[in-house]
Amino acid sequence: KVSVITIIFSLLSFYLSYDANNIATRAKNIAEKSLIITQKPRIAVEAVTFKETDSYILAEQTKDGVAIKVRFKIFNTGNSDARDVRISDIFVRGYEILNIYNPPSFILTETKAKISPSGHFVLAPQESRLAEVSMEFSVVDKRAVIDMLEKIKNDALEIPFPMEISYEGEPRIPVKEKLGLEMVFTSSFPKLKYSKKIE
């Protein structure tokens, strides 16, 4: 016959072993989360002026219309590499830029926003990369070109460049994130609003 004491001892041993395993598992999970929080890459963005104009927007008259460029730096402020960093297609549309004209009927054609650097790249901790976005517009009324350039010069025109920057951590830091940016540029002052999605 199995004594009551033996049964109690067996149950106690089982629960102690089970609890020890749970404690070890929880400790491991806490350590992994702590590693990710303290060591993961962190992306930030800062608008950059053009030296030739000391302005956040470079706007030039072309043969058929206007060429517009903006620049910004992408920083990794975290403690590990940001890998597979990609800048998405820019979601800007000409009518968004030129909505001060009602209706904005003078736009003839517009090019898709060009992003440099294209493709993906790696940012080491505290490293930065200069990025540039450019667009061109062909217009019907050439007088509107002069008006547009004057408005940009006088901070009377806001240019929105919404985009996403995606990146991931090193193998030991299993994190994937998308940084949404609502960037609105004027000649003298850029506005940045962040939103983040963790995968």
BELSULDA-V784965 format. One record per pair of residues at least 6 apart in sequence whose C-alpha atoms are under 7 Angstrom apart, sorted by the first residue. I is the first residue (numbers start at 1). J is the second residue. If there is no record, write none. Layout:
i->[I | I]
j->[J | J]
//
This chain:
i->[36 | 39 | 39 | 39 | 40 | 40 | 40 | 40 | 40 | 41 | 41 | 41 | 41 | 41 | 41 | 41 | 41 | 42 | 42 | 42 | 43 | 43 | 43 | 43 | 44 | 44 | 44 | 45 | 45 | 45 | 45 | 46 | 46 | 46 | 47 | 47 | 47 | 47 | 48 | 48 | 48 | 48 | 49 | 49 | 49 | 50 | 50 | 55 | 55 | 56 | 56 | 56 | 56 | 56 | 57 | 57 | 57 | 57 | 57 | 57 | 58 | 58 | 58 | 59 | 59 | 59 | 59 | 59 | 60 | 60 | 60 | 61 | 64 | 64 | 65 | 65 | 65 | 65 | 66 | 66 | 66 | 66 | 67 | 67 | 67 | 68 | 68 | 68 | 69 | 69 | 69 | 69 | 70 | 70 | 70 | 71 | 71 | 71 | 72 | 72 | 72 | 73 | 73 | 73 | 73 | 74 | 74 | 74 | 75 | 75 | 75 | 75 | 76 | 76 | 76 | 76 | 76 | 76 | 76 | 77 | 77 | 78 | 78 | 79 | 80 | 80 | 81 | 81 | 81 | 81 | 81 | 81 | 82 | 82 | 82 | 82 | 82 | 82 | 83 | 83 | 83 | 83 | 83 | 83 | 83 | 84 | 84 | 84 | 84 | 84 | 85 | 85 | 85 | 85 | 85 | 85 | 86 | 86 | 86 | 86 | 86 | 86 | 87 | 87 | 87 | 88 | 88 | 88 | 89 | 90 | 90 | 90 | 90 | 91 | 91 | 91 | 92 | 92 | 92 | 94 | 95 | 97 | 97 | 97 | 98 | 106 | 106 | 106 | 107 | 107 | 107 | 107 | 108 | 108 | 108 | 109 | 109 | 109 | 110 | 110 | 110 | 111 | 111 | 111 | 112 | 113 | 113 | 113 | 114 | 114 | 114 | 115 | 115 | 115 | 116 | 116 | 116 | 117 | 151 | 152 | 152 | 153 | 155 | 155 | 155 | 157 | 158 | 158 | 158 | 159 | 159 | 159 | 160 | 160 | 160 | 161 | 161 | 161 | 162 | 162 | 162 | 163 | 163 | 163 | 164 | 164 | 164 | 164 | 165 | 165 | 165 | 166 | 166 | 166 | 167 | 167 | 167 | 168 | 168 | 168 | 169 | 169 | 176 | 176 | 177 | 177 | 177 | 178 | 178 | 178 | 179 | 179 | 179 | 179 | 180 | 180 | 180 | 181 | 181 | 181 | 181 | 182 | 182 | 182 | 183 | 183 | 183 | 184 | 184 | 184 | 185]
j->[173 | 78 | 79 | 80 | 78 | 79 | 80 | 169 | 173 | 76 | 77 | 78 | 79 | 80 | 81 | 82 | 169 | 76 | 77 | 78 | 74 | 75 | 76 | 77 | 74 | 75 | 76 | 72 | 73 | 74 | 75 | 72 | 73 | 74 | 71 | 72 | 73 | 190 | 56 | 71 | 72 | 73 | 55 | 56 | 71 | 56 | 58 | 187 | 188 | 70 | 185 | 186 | 187 | 188 | 68 | 69 | 70 | 185 | 186 | 187 | 68 | 69 | 70 | 66 | 67 | 68 | 69 | 149 | 66 | 67 | 68 | 67 | 138 | 139 | 137 | 138 | 139 | 145 | 136 | 137 | 138 | 145 | 135 | 136 | 137 | 134 | 135 | 136 | 132 | 133 | 134 | 135 | 132 | 133 | 134 | 131 | 132 | 133 | 130 | 131 | 132 | 128 | 129 | 130 | 131 | 128 | 129 | 130 | 126 | 127 | 128 | 129 | 82 | 123 | 124 | 125 | 126 | 127 | 128 | 125 | 126 | 125 | 126 | 125 | 124 | 125 | 122 | 123 | 124 | 125 | 169 | 170 | 122 | 123 | 124 | 167 | 168 | 169 | 121 | 122 | 123 | 167 | 168 | 169 | 170 | 120 | 121 | 122 | 167 | 168 | 120 | 121 | 122 | 165 | 166 | 167 | 119 | 120 | 121 | 165 | 166 | 167 | 164 | 165 | 166 | 163 | 164 | 165 | 163 | 113 | 161 | 162 | 163 | 161 | 162 | 163 | 160 | 161 | 162 | 110 | 104 | 158 | 159 | 160 | 104 | 139 | 140 | 141 | 137 | 138 | 139 | 140 | 138 | 139 | 140 | 137 | 138 | 139 | 136 | 137 | 138 | 135 | 136 | 137 | 135 | 133 | 134 | 135 | 133 | 134 | 135 | 132 | 133 | 134 | 131 | 132 | 133 | 131 | 157 | 186 | 187 | 187 | 186 | 187 | 188 | 186 | 184 | 185 | 186 | 184 | 185 | 186 | 183 | 184 | 185 | 182 | 183 | 184 | 181 | 182 | 183 | 180 | 181 | 182 | 178 | 179 | 180 | 181 | 178 | 179 | 180 | 177 | 178 | 179 | 176 | 177 | 178 | 175 | 176 | 177 | 175 | 176 | 198 | 199 | 197 | 198 | 199 | 196 | 197 | 198 | 194 | 195 | 196 | 197 | 194 | 195 | 196 | 192 | 193 | 194 | 195 | 192 | 193 | 194 | 191 | 192 | 193 | 190 | 191 | 192 | 191]
//
